[in-house]
Amino acid sequence: MISNLSRHHIAEVTRQALQEGLIREEDTAVLFQDLDYLAARIAYLTSCFPPTTLHGLAIKSNPLLRILEHTRKLGTGVEAATAGEIHIALKAGYLPDRIVFDSPVKTLSDLRFALETGIHLNCDNLDELKRVDSLLKKMHSTSTIGIRINPQVGVGSILESSVAGEYSKFGVPVTGKRKELEEAFLSYPWLTGVHLHVGSQGCAMELLVNGVGVLYDFALLINEKRKTKNEKPISIFDIGGGLPISYFSDQAPPLMEDYVAALKDRAPGLFQGTGAQRHRGTKAQGHNTHKLTTSPPNWRIITEFGRWVYGNSGWTVSRVEYVKRDPGVLTAMIHVGADLFVRECLNPADWHHEYSVLDAQGRLKEGVDDLPYHIAGPLCFAGDIVARDVPLPPVEEGDSIVIHDTGGYTFSMWSRYNSRQTPRILGVREGKLLVLKERERLEEVVEFWE
Ligand SMILES: Cc1ncc(COP(=O)(O)O)c(C=O)c1O
C-alpha cells in the first residue's frame, strides 16, 4: 500500500481541474480528496482485521458529508466526538449501531439520545456511568456500552495529542482508579466494553500496542471476576485510533498489518473465535436483567482510525497572490493560513508537510531557488505562516503552492478567524472530478455571525 500520493499524480489531477474549469478565478484555494485512494486504504484496513471488526472512522479528521456517504458505502462505521458529528453521520446514512460516541463531556440529553437510538456509547468517566445507569432504569436501549480507560502507558512525541500519560483529561486511569473501575464492572452488567485511545500521530506503534495490552490484561481479570458472579463477560474492545502516518515522502510509516500482528501477539484472545456473536441488550431483555453466557467472549474489536485513513488522501492548492522579496527572505503569500493549518502555524516543530509548486497551467515546477521561502497565509496575525524556510523552485505570482497530505485534520479544523470563505473541495474518483463541497459564499460568511 503506497503512503504518500506522488507529486506527479497530484499535479496531473490539479491540472485536469484547471482544464475543466473547476478551479475558477474566485477559487483562490481548493482542497482535493482522492476517493479511490481512500477506498484502497479502507479495503486494506479491513483486510488486516477480523471481518466482524467495526471500523469507526474518526469523523473529527474529516467530517465532509460526501466523504461519509462514500465511506458508509465502503462498509465502515464512524466515531463521533460530539452530537454534531453524530448528526452528520446519521445524515450520511449511517445506522446508529455503526456509530461510536466518545465525547468526554456528554450531557444527559446526549446520553439519552444515544441510548434511544442504539448508538454504541463509550462513557468517559465513572459519573457518566452513574447517569447511564439511572437512564437505563427508566428506558430500554439496544446500545452497547463501554468505558474509556486510560492505560497510563506514557506519551508520544507530541504532547498535545498524547492522551495516555499518567494524567489525561480523558477516561478513567487504569492504575489510579483501579478499585473504582473494578467495582463499576461488577455493579453494571450492561457495561460490556472497554475503550482506549493512546494518542494521535507521534505515538510509536509499540506504545499503542502497550496500551491495548494493559487494557486486555485488565479485561481478562474483570471477566474472571464477572464469571464468579455469573455475569456476561466484557466482549467489546475498542482500540481507538492513532496509528501514525508519514508526512515525508521518503519516510515509511508503520504498516497496519504489522500493527495488527503485534496486537495479535500481545492480546491473542481478541483475535480468536469467529467474533460473530455480538453481545447486546434487546428491547425484550432490557439492560438490567442480563445474566447470559459466562464462557470466554467472542470479542468484537472496534477501531477509530482517522489520520491513518484520511491524512495522505488529500492535498491543498492555493494560488500565490504575491511574492515578497525582502533582503535575505522570500515570502509566498497564499490564501490559506492558520484558518486551515492551525497546528502547523502554532506548533511548527510538530506538524510538517511537503510542498510543490505548479505554474499557472498546473505544470510541476522543478529546481530550487537561491533562497528558501516562507509560505504565509492571509490572516491578521504574525504567526500566520504555514511553513518557514522551505526550499522551493522559483515562485512567481499566479503559480500555485501545493500542500501535501492534507486529507485529515485540515478542513475539519477550519477557523472562523477573519471570516474567510471556506474553499471549494474537489474529489477525484476513477479519473473523474466532482465537487464535494462548494466554496462558501460571502452571504454565508455573514450569516454565520448573525
Ligand atoms: C477518542 C479518539 N479516537 C480516535 C481518534 C483518531 O485518532 P487518529 O486520527 O490519530 O487515528 C482520536 C483523535 O484524537 C480520538 O480522540
The ligand as a Gaussian input file, in Angstrom:
#p B3LYP/6-31G(d) Opt

LIG

0 1
 C      -11.100000       9.027000      21.006000
 C      -10.381000       9.176000      19.720000
 N      -10.465000       8.176000      18.846000
 C       -9.844000       8.252000      17.647000
 C       -9.101000       9.354000      17.293000
 C       -8.439000       9.367000      15.940000
 O       -7.061000       9.370000      16.038000
 P       -6.205000       9.255000      14.715000
 O       -6.772000      10.210000      13.765000
 O       -4.821000       9.596000      15.103000
 O       -6.314000       7.843000      14.238000
 C       -8.973000      10.410000      18.186000
 C       -8.168000      11.584000      17.825000
 O       -7.821000      12.432000      18.564000
 C       -9.634000      10.318000      19.434000
 O       -9.572000      11.323000      20.321000

